[in-house]
Amino acid sequence: MNAGAGSPARRAKSRPVRDVAWMGGAAVVAGLAGLVIMVVSAQTLDPVANAEFMVFWSLLFWIIGALSGIQVETVRTVRRAALDRADVDRLAAANPHHRPGVKVVPWGVGFGLVLASAVTALAWLFDRPAFAGSGALSALALIIGSSLFAGQAAFAGAAGGKGRWRWAAVMGGGEGVVRLVAFAIVLMAIDGQRFIAFKLAAAAGGLICLAALLPAPGARLARRARGELPAAGYLAKTGQAVAAGAASSSLINGFAALMSLTMDNQTVRGAAGLMFAVTMVRAPFLVALNAFMPMIVARLIDAGPRAGRLVALGAAGLALAAGLGAGVVGLVGPWLLSYFNVAYQLSALVLAVLTVGAACLAAVALSGSWALARGQHGAYLAGWLTALGVAAAVLAAPLSATVAVCVALIAGPLAGTAVHLTLIALRRPAR
């Protein structure tokens, strides 16, 4: 008998399509919200103030990017626990002292709270431009915003690991919506200096984590989710994922903050147009990839030995997108950049190279997802640390800001991708 339209078989077959649609929609919403905020800050603040705001924004999202490792590892461990359920049940039956996998949400939240506070304290010492205006309020915004995101990451990871991608999408897209609403309130309520208010609004997106408290089936399932390992194992692997997330986020979300750490303050304050251009041309590649990364990891786990073929197809798609994107951005980019702010002037060649750099970053994120799906957390971390080290060395070199940024965004990610692929080829899949 053929499965009918409403049969379980047909519903199961269509579920992955709906999951991708939800995650894709969340990526588009979050990406558009972030781009609108960048445009608003570029048109509302003077170039120096906007450069300082983008350094703060970059630092906030560098911490958030690091904490996204909580979500990625939580997806992996919850999905792995589900695949190995029979083995876990046999161990528990044979050994009454067997320790079950940890409940991932509370441990993930606690890990994130500690890390967010520690990183903000370190940033206070080494990245002063991020705290321009009011150091105390800037630090408070960083701690609150990143700590709230830790809760969001743990919950969304648990939901994704259980296959509840709709809840993960709500968290991801809802964060951007809440942040955009906060910026709209600032624009309507404050007529004058909005610099500090923008910082507080940027941190408000994490309030979406309160959705985890809703009495819905998906939310309850995510709150109860367990991973494959006890607390010590979960924290160790989460620490590796967060460390790699910190390295990757330095090149993706925290690039302006990395520029602030490696270049002199005068150069940074004069690079608002370059920072803005980097953010704009990378958005189509990186917003979607960041949103889909937990789903990519889960898909590569399920694919098993066929994962390499999927990664190769993804790399081919990125190469095609890089070529087409560089051509389009080279044609319309200079005009569009000056439209947002007449003080921002970059050539078509520079914008095209930045687009290729964005594709290179997406490539190292894809190869890192493959390493993580295989359980090779060390390879994942090594690749991203290599990418960060190479990029930071280039930024610190005696080059113009434009040349340094263009070279760093290509050389660093390509070096990291090479390390990922080499270590994957040399090692068997680990658990």
C-alpha positions in Angstrom: 0.0 0.0 0.0 1.3 3.5 -0.9 1.8 5.9 1.9 -0.8 8.6 1.8 -0.3 12.3 2.1 -0.8 12.3 5.8 1.0 9.0 6.5 3.8 8.7 9.0 6.2 7.8 6.2 5.3 10.9 4.2 5.6 13.1 7.3 9.0 11.7 8.2 10.2 12.3 4.7 9.1 15.9 4.7 10.4 16.7 8.2 14.0 17.4 7.2 12.7 19.8 4.5 10.7 21.6 7.2 13.7 21.7 9.5 15.9 23.2 6.9 13.2 25.7 6.1 12.9 26.8 9.7 16.7 27.1 10.2 17.0 28.9 6.9 14.3 31.3 7.8 15.9 31.9 11.2 19.2 32.6 9.5 17.6 35.1 7.1 15.8 36.9 9.9 18.9 37.1 12.1 21.1 38.2 9.2 18.7 40.9 8.1 18.3 42.2 11.6 22.1 42.4 12.1 22.5 44.2 8.7 19.8 46.7 9.5 21.5 47.5 12.8 24.9 47.9 11.0 23.3 50.3 8.5 21.5 52.3 11.3 24.8 52.7 13.3 26.7 53.7 10.1 24.1 56.4 9.3 23.5 57.6 12.9 27.0 57.7 14.4 30.0 59.7 13.1 32.8 57.5 11.6 34.9 57.5 14.8 32.0 56.7 17.1 30.8 54.0 14.7 34.3 52.4 14.6 34.2 52.3 18.4 30.7 50.8 18.3 31.7 48.2 15.8 34.6 47.2 18.0 32.2 46.7 20.9 29.7 44.9 18.7 32.6 42.7 17.4 33.7 41.9 21.0 30.2 41.0 22.1 29.7 38.7 19.1 33.2 37.3 19.6 32.1 36.1 23.0 28.8 34.9 21.6 30.6 33.1 18.9 32.8 31.4 21.4 29.8 30.4 23.4 28.2 29.0 20.3 30.5 26.1 20.9 28.1 25.1 23.7 25.3 24.7 21.2 27.5 22.8 18.7 28.8 20.3 21.3 25.4 20.0 22.9 23.9 19.0 19.5 26.6 16.5 19.0 26.5 14.8 22.4 22.7 14.7 22.5 22.5 13.3 19.0 25.2 10.8 19.7 23.4 9.7 22.9 20.2 9.1 20.9 22.1 7.0 18.3 23.8 4.9 21.0 20.7 4.5 23.2 20.9 0.7 23.1 24.5 0.7 24.2 23.8 3.1 27.1 20.9 1.0 28.3 23.0 -2.2 28.2 25.7 -0.5 30.3 23.2 0.7 32.8 21.7 -2.7 33.1 25.1 -4.5 33.5 26.6 -1.9 35.9 24.4 -0.4 38.6 27.2 2.2 39.2 27.1 3.4 35.6 26.9 7.2 35.4 24.3 8.4 32.9 25.0 11.3 30.5 24.6 14.7 32.1 21.5 17.0 31.6 23.1 19.3 29.2 21.1 22.5 29.7 22.0 23.4 33.3 25.6 22.5 32.8 25.9 24.4 29.6 24.3 27.5 31.2 26.7 27.4 34.1 29.7 27.0 31.8 28.7 30.0 29.8 28.0 32.2 32.8 31.5 31.6 34.1 33.2 32.1 30.8 31.3 35.2 29.8 32.3 37.0 33.0 36.0 35.9 32.8 36.3 37.0 29.1 34.7 40.4 29.8 37.2 41.0 32.6 40.1 40.1 30.4 38.8 42.3 27.6 38.6 45.3 30.0 42.4 45.0 30.4 43.4 44.6 26.7 40.7 46.1 24.4 40.0 49.6 25.7 38.3 50.9 22.5 35.5 48.4 23.1 34.6 50.2 26.4 34.5 53.7 25.0 31.8 56.0 26.3 31.1 54.3 29.6 33.3 51.5 30.6 31.0 50.2 33.4 27.9 50.1 31.2 29.9 48.6 28.3 31.1 45.8 30.6 27.6 45.2 32.0 26.2 44.9 28.5 28.9 42.4 27.5 28.3 40.2 30.6 24.5 40.3 30.4 24.3 39.8 26.7 26.8 37.0 26.5 25.5 35.2 29.7 22.0 35.2 28.3 23.3 33.8 25.1 24.9 30.9 27.0 21.4 29.8 28.1 20.1 30.2 24.6 23.0 28.1 23.2 22.5 25.3 25.7 18.7 25.1 25.1 19.0 25.4 21.3 21.7 22.7 21.2 19.5 20.3 23.3 16.6 21.0 21.0 18.6 20.4 17.9 20.1 17.2 19.3 16.6 15.9 19.9 15.7 16.8 16.3 13.5 19.8 17.4 15.1 22.2 15.0 12.0 24.4 15.1 12.8 25.4 18.6 16.5 25.9 17.8 15.3 28.2 14.9 13.0 30.2 17.2 16.0 30.9 19.5 18.3 31.9 16.6 15.9 34.0 14.7 14.2 35.4 17.8 17.5 36.7 19.1 17.9 39.0 16.1 14.3 40.2 16.2 14.6 41.1 19.9 17.8 43.0 19.3 16.3 44.8 16.4 13.3 45.8 18.5 15.6 47.1 21.2 17.4 49.3 18.6 14.0 50.6 17.3 13.1 51.6 20.9 16.3 53.5 21.2 15.8 55.3 18.0 12.3 56.3 19.0 13.0 57.2 22.6 16.4 59.0 22.4 16.9 62.1 20.3 20.6 62.8 20.6 23.7 60.7 21.7 22.7 57.1 21.3 26.2 55.5 21.5 25.8 53.8 24.9 22.1 53.1 24.3 23.1 51.2 21.2 25.5 49.0 23.2 22.7 48.1 25.7 20.3 47.4 22.8 22.9 45.1 21.3 23.0 43.0 24.4 19.2 42.7 24.6 19.0 39.9 22.0 19.8 37.3 24.6 16.4 37.8 26.2 15.1 35.3 23.7 16.5 32.6 26.0 13.4 33.1 28.2 11.5 31.2 25.5 13.1 28.1 27.1 10.7 28.5 30.0 7.6 28.1 27.9 5.4 25.0 28.8 5.6 23.6 25.3 6.5 20.0 24.5 9.6 20.9 22.5 10.9 23.1 25.3 10.3 20.5 28.0 12.0 17.8 25.8 15.1 20.1 25.4 15.3 20.9 29.1 15.3 17.2 29.9 17.9 16.2 27.2 21.0 14.2 28.3 24.2 13.8 26.5 26.4 10.7 26.0 28.9 11.6 28.8 28.9 12.5 32.5 29.5 16.1 33.6 33.3 16.0 33.4 33.3 14.6 29.9 30.7 17.0 28.7 32.5 20.0 30.2 35.9 18.9 28.7 34.5 18.5 25.2 32.5 21.7 25.5 35.6 23.5 26.6 37.4 22.3 23.4 34.4 23.3 21.3 34.3 26.8 23.0 38.0 27.3 22.5 37.6 26.5 18.9 34.6 28.7 18.8 36.6 31.5 20.3 39.3 31.1 17.6 36.7 30.9 14.8 34.7 33.8 16.2 37.8 36.0 16.2 37.8 35.8 12.4 34.0 35.8 11.9 32.2 37.8 14.5 35.1 39.4 16.3 37.2 40.5 13.4 37.0 44.2 14.3 38.0 43.4 17.9 41.0 41.4 16.5 41.9 44.5 14.5 41.7 46.6 17.6 44.1 44.2 19.4 46.7 44.0 16.6 46.6 47.5 15.2 47.2 50.9 16.8 44.1 52.9 17.9 44.5 55.6 15.3 44.4 53.0 12.5 41.3 51.3 14.0 39.4 54.5 14.5 40.0 55.4 10.8 38.9 52.0 9.5 35.2 52.3 10.0 34.5 51.9 6.3 36.7 48.8 6.0 35.1 47.2 9.1 31.6 48.0 7.7 32.5 46.5 4.3 33.9 43.3 5.8 30.7 42.9 7.8 28.4 43.5 4.7 30.2 41.2 2.2 30.6 38.3 4.6 26.9 38.3 5.8 25.5 36.1 2.9 28.1 33.4 3.6 28.6 33.5 7.3 25.1 34.3 8.7 23.7 31.2 7.0 26.6 29.0 7.8 26.6 30.0 11.5 22.9 29.3 11.7 23.2 25.9 10.0 26.4 24.7 11.7 24.7 22.7 14.4 22.4 21.1 11.7 25.5 20.5 9.5 27.3 18.7 12.3 24.2 16.5 13.0 23.8 15.7 9.3 27.5 14.7 9.0 27.2 12.5 12.0 24.2 10.7 10.4 26.0 10.5 7.1 28.9 8.4 8.5 31.4 7.4 5.8 29.5 9.4 3.2 30.2 12.7 5.1 33.3 13.4 3.0 31.2 13.5 -0.2 28.8 16.0 1.4 31.7 18.2 2.5 33.2 18.1 -1.0 29.8 19.2 -2.5 29.6 22.0 0.0 33.1 23.2 -0.9 32.2 23.2 -4.6 29.1 25.3 -3.8 31.2 27.7 -1.8 33.7 28.1 -4.7 30.9 28.8 -7.1 29.3 31.3 -4.7 32.7 33.0 -4.2 33.2 33.6 -7.9 29.7 34.9 -8.5 29.6 36.9 -5.3 33.0 38.6 -6.1 31.7 39.7 -9.5 28.4 41.1 -8.1 30.0 42.9 -5.1 32.8 44.3 -7.4 30.1 45.9 -9.6 27.7 47.3 -7.0 29.7 47.3 -3.8 31.5 50.7 -4.1 28.3 52.6 -4.9 26.3 50.8 -2.1 29.1 51.4 0.5 29.1 55.2 -0.2 25.3 55.2 -0.2 25.3 54.0 3.4 28.0 56.6 4.4 29.8 58.9 2.0 32.9 58.7 4.1 33.2 55.0 3.3 35.2 54.6 0.1 36.7 51.2 -1.1 37.6 50.0 -4.6 35.8 47.3 -6.5 38.9 45.1 -6.3 39.1 45.3 -2.5 35.4 44.4 -2.1 35.8 41.5 -4.5 38.8 40.2 -2.5 36.9 40.5 0.8 34.1 38.4 -0.8 36.6 35.7 -1.6 37.9 35.9 2.0 34.3 35.4 3.2 34.1 32.2 1.2 37.4 31.0 2.7 36.0 31.6 6.2 33.0 29.5 5.3 35.3 26.8 4.0 37.2 26.5 7.2 33.9 26.4 9.1 32.7 23.6 6.9 35.9 21.5 7.4 35.7 22.2 11.1 32.2 20.9 11.2 33.4 17.7 9.6 36.1 17.3 12.2 33.6 17.9 15.0 31.1 15.4 13.6 33.8 12.8 13.7 34.5 13.5 17.3 38.0 15.0 16.5 37.8 18.0 18.8 41.5 18.4 18.8 41.6 18.6 15.0 38.7 21.1 15.1 40.6 23.3 17.6 43.9 23.0 15.9 42.5 24.2 12.6 40.8 27.2 14.0 43.8 28.2 16.1 46.0 28.0 13.0 43.6 30.2 11.1 43.6 32.7 13.9 47.4 32.7 14.4 48.1 33.3 10.7 45.4 36.0 10.4 46.6 37.8 13.6 50.2 37.7 12.4 49.2 39.3 9.1 47.2 42.0 10.8 50.2 42.8 13.1 52.5 43.1 10.1 53.7 46.5 8.8 51.1 46.7 6.1 48.3 49.1 5.3 45.0 48.3 7.0 43.3 47.4 3.7 46.1 45.0 2.5 46.4 43.4 5.9 42.7 42.7 6.2 42.4 41.3 2.7 45.4 39.0 3.1 44.5 37.9 6.6 40.9 36.9 5.6 42.3 34.6 2.9 45.6 33.2 4.3 44.3 32.5 7.8 41.2 30.4 6.8 43.0 28.5 4.0 45.7 27.5 6.5 43.1 26.4 9.0 41.2 24.4 6.4 44.5 22.6 5.4 45.1 21.6 9.0 41.5 20.3 9.4 41.7 18.2 6.3 45.2 16.9 7.1 44.3 15.8 10.6 41.0 14.2 9.4 42.9 12.2 6.8 45.4 11.0 9.4 43.1 9.9 12.1 40.2 7.5 12.4 36.9 8.8 13.6 36.9 9.3 17.4 34.0 9.2 19.9 
